[in-house]
Amino acid sequence: MICHMKKPDPAVAARVPPGQALTEKWPVLTYGRTPRFDPNRWTFRCFGLVERPTSWTWEEFLRLPRVTVRSDIHCVTRWSKLDNDWEGVSARYIVEQVKPRPEAKFVLQHADPDYTTNTAVADLLDDDVVLAVRHNGKDLEPDHGGPMRLVLPKLYFWKSSKWLRAFEFLEVNPPGFWEQNGYHMNADPWTEERYSGQETRAMQQMRADAARRLRESGSAKPQAGSAAEASLS
């Protein structure tokens, strides 16, 4: 991978966050086996603090309205890939369909095989956030999250779950897999929010309180899992 990295051209440097290098390829950063996709058993669901808990089968999901967006992606391992074309379902459309309750400020993403990561509901409402099934005109490859992954370009790419299966809407902001294992709760690439050690004391207290409240509520809790069950890109 390193041999394909390069410093940004001055013409595109403003699109590349600090500490990042460009790559024309798309590195695969997954530990363990890629999950097997069975279209007859696959579902995507939204649950938690929503007015309309909903689940879609694969056939139903493919019939949802499609959008096409172009965006840059930035991995916490310091590579960036520009001008990616994505086709899929707008995350904002999904949020609008399930109608989060006023107290639902956060979403815990659930993905195969037992991966989680946390995001704000507001982050899902940007125009370029998509539940993608195609990349650059081709079906999304399994190693890159196919059949469907989230693409949330303004955050480091571990916040864009591969093999996405559910959104859980919450009033608290619990840490997911990588957040429990040393990564930042917010993941803004422009301020290099890479690691938990960069968080303020208030933010670290918030993550601990949210994880405790989620456990006490009996809701679906973040999966600690093993490193073999998670990905950064």
C-alpha positions in Angstrom: 0.0 0.0 0.0 2.8 2.4 0.9 4.2 2.5 -2.6 1.0 3.9 -4.0 0.8 6.7 -1.5 1.7 10.2 -2.5 1.7 13.8 -1.3 -1.3 15.8 -2.4 -1.0 17.9 -5.5 -1.3 21.6 -4.5 -4.5 21.8 -6.6 -6.3 19.3 -4.3 -4.3 19.8 -1.1 -7.3 21.7 0.5 -9.3 18.5 0.2 -6.8 16.4 2.2 -6.9 16.6 6.0 -3.7 17.0 8.0 -1.5 13.9 8.3 -3.0 12.2 5.3 -1.5 10.9 2.0 -3.3 10.2 -1.2 -3.8 6.7 -2.7 -5.3 5.8 -6.0 -6.1 2.3 -4.8 -8.5 1.4 -2.1 -6.7 -0.5 0.7 -8.6 -3.3 2.4 -8.2 -3.0 6.2 -10.2 -5.8 7.7 -9.1 -8.4 10.2 -10.5 -11.8 9.8 -12.9 -13.2 7.2 -15.3 -11.2 5.2 -18.9 -12.1 6.2 -20.9 -14.2 3.8 -23.9 -12.5 2.3 -27.2 -14.4 2.0 -29.8 -12.3 0.3 -32.6 -14.5 1.7 -31.6 -13.8 5.3 -30.2 -10.3 5.1 -32.2 -7.4 6.7 -31.5 -3.8 7.6 -33.4 -2.5 10.5 -33.9 0.7 12.5 -34.9 0.4 16.2 -34.6 2.1 19.5 -36.0 5.6 20.1 -38.0 5.9 16.8 -41.7 6.3 16.1 -41.6 3.7 13.3 -39.3 0.8 14.0 -38.7 -0.7 10.5 -36.9 -3.6 8.9 -36.2 -4.1 5.2 -35.3 -7.3 3.4 -32.7 -7.2 0.7 -35.4 -7.0 -2.0 -37.2 -4.3 -0.2 -34.0 -2.3 0.3 -33.1 -2.5 -3.4 -36.5 -0.9 -4.2 -35.9 2.2 -2.0 -35.2 5.5 -3.8 -31.6 5.8 -5.0 -29.1 8.7 -4.9 -25.7 9.1 -6.4 -23.1 11.2 -4.6 -19.4 11.9 -5.0 -17.1 12.2 -2.0 -13.6 11.9 -0.6 -12.8 9.3 2.1 -10.2 9.5 4.8 -8.9 6.5 6.8 -7.4 7.0 10.3 -4.4 4.9 9.1 -3.5 8.1 7.1 -4.6 7.4 3.6 -7.2 9.4 1.6 -8.9 8.5 -1.6 -10.6 11.3 -3.6 -13.6 11.4 -6.0 -15.4 8.3 -5.1 -18.8 7.8 -6.8 -21.4 6.1 -4.6 -24.9 4.8 -5.3 -27.4 3.8 -2.7 -30.0 5.0 -0.3 -29.7 8.4 1.4 -29.2 8.1 5.1 -31.4 11.1 5.6 -34.2 9.2 3.8 -33.9 6.3 6.2 -34.0 8.7 9.2 -37.1 10.4 7.9 -38.9 7.1 7.4 -38.4 5.9 10.9 -39.0 9.3 12.6 -36.6 9.5 15.6 -38.1 10.7 18.9 -36.9 14.2 20.0 -34.6 12.6 22.6 -32.8 10.4 20.1 -29.6 12.3 19.4 -27.3 9.5 18.6 -27.1 6.3 16.5 -25.2 3.1 17.3 -24.4 1.5 14.0 -24.6 -2.3 14.1 -22.8 -4.3 11.4 -21.7 -7.9 10.7 -20.1 -9.6 12.5 -21.0 -7.9 15.8 -19.2 -4.6 14.9 -20.5 -1.3 16.3 -19.6 2.4 16.1 -21.3 5.6 17.3 -22.4 8.7 15.5 -24.7 11.6 16.0 -28.1 11.5 14.3 -27.2 15.0 12.8 -24.2 13.5 11.1 -26.4 11.2 9.1 -28.5 14.1 7.6 -25.8 15.5 5.3 -26.5 15.3 1.6 -23.4 13.1 0.9 -24.2 10.4 3.6 -25.4 7.2 1.8 -26.1 3.6 2.5 -24.1 2.5 -0.5 -24.5 -0.6 -2.6 -22.3 0.5 -5.6 -18.9 2.2 -5.9 -17.6 3.8 -9.1 -20.3 2.1 -11.2 -19.9 -1.4 -9.8 -21.6 -3.4 -7.1 -19.8 -2.9 -3.8 -17.2 -5.6 -3.4 -17.6 -7.8 -0.3 -14.1 -6.9 1.1 -15.2 -3.2 1.0 -18.5 -3.8 2.8 -20.8 -5.3 0.1 -23.6 -5.8 -0.2 -24.1 -2.5 1.7 -22.1 -0.1 3.8 -22.5 3.3 5.2 -20.5 6.2 3.7 -20.1 9.2 6.0 -17.4 11.2 4.3 -16.8 14.0 6.9 -15.5 11.5 9.5 -12.7 9.1 9.5 -13.8 6.0 7.6 -14.1 3.7 10.6 -17.4 5.6 11.2 -18.7 4.2 7.9 -19.5 0.7 8.9 -18.9 -2.1 6.4 -21.7 -4.8 6.2 -24.2 -2.5 7.9 -27.2 -4.2 9.3 -28.9 -1.7 11.7 -29.2 1.8 13.2 -30.1 1.9 16.9 -31.4 5.3 17.9 -30.3 6.4 21.4 -30.4 9.3 23.8 -26.9 8.5 24.9 -23.6 8.2 23.0 -21.9 4.9 23.8 -18.6 3.9 22.4 -18.5 1.3 19.8 -15.8 -1.3 19.0 -12.9 0.9 18.0 -14.0 3.6 20.4 -13.7 1.0 23.2 -10.3 0.1 21.9 -8.5 3.4 21.9 -10.1 5.5 19.1 -11.7 8.9 19.3 -15.5 9.3 19.9 -15.9 12.0 17.2 -13.3 11.1 14.5 -13.1 14.5 12.7 -10.2 14.1 10.2 -9.7 17.9 9.9 -8.8 18.2 13.6 -7.1 14.7 13.6 -9.4 13.2 16.2 -7.7 9.8 16.0 -7.3 8.5 19.5 -9.1 8.5 22.8 -6.2 10.1 24.5 -7.0 13.3 22.6 -10.5 13.6 24.2 -11.2 16.1 26.8 -11.9 14.8 30.4 -15.5 15.7 29.9 -15.8 13.7 26.8 -14.1 10.7 28.4 -16.6 10.9 31.3 -19.5 11.2 28.8 -18.4 8.0 27.0 -18.2 6.1 30.3 -21.6 7.4 31.5 -23.2 6.5 28.2 -21.8 3.0 28.2 -23.0 2.5 31.8 -26.5 3.8 31.1 -26.8 1.6 28.0 -25.9 -1.5 30.0 -28.4 -0.5 32.7 -31.2 0.1 30.3 -31.0 -3.4 28.8 -30.7 -2.0 25.3 -28.4 -3.6 22.7 -25.0 -2.8 24.0 -21.8 -2.2 22.1 -19.9 -5.3 21.2 -16.3 -5.5 22.4 -15.6 -8.5 20.3 -12.1 -9.2 19.0 -9.9 -7.3 16.6 -10.7 -10.1 14.1 -14.3 -8.8 13.9 -13.7 -5.1 13.0 -12.5 -2.9 10.2 -11.1 0.6 9.7 -12.0 1.0 6.1 
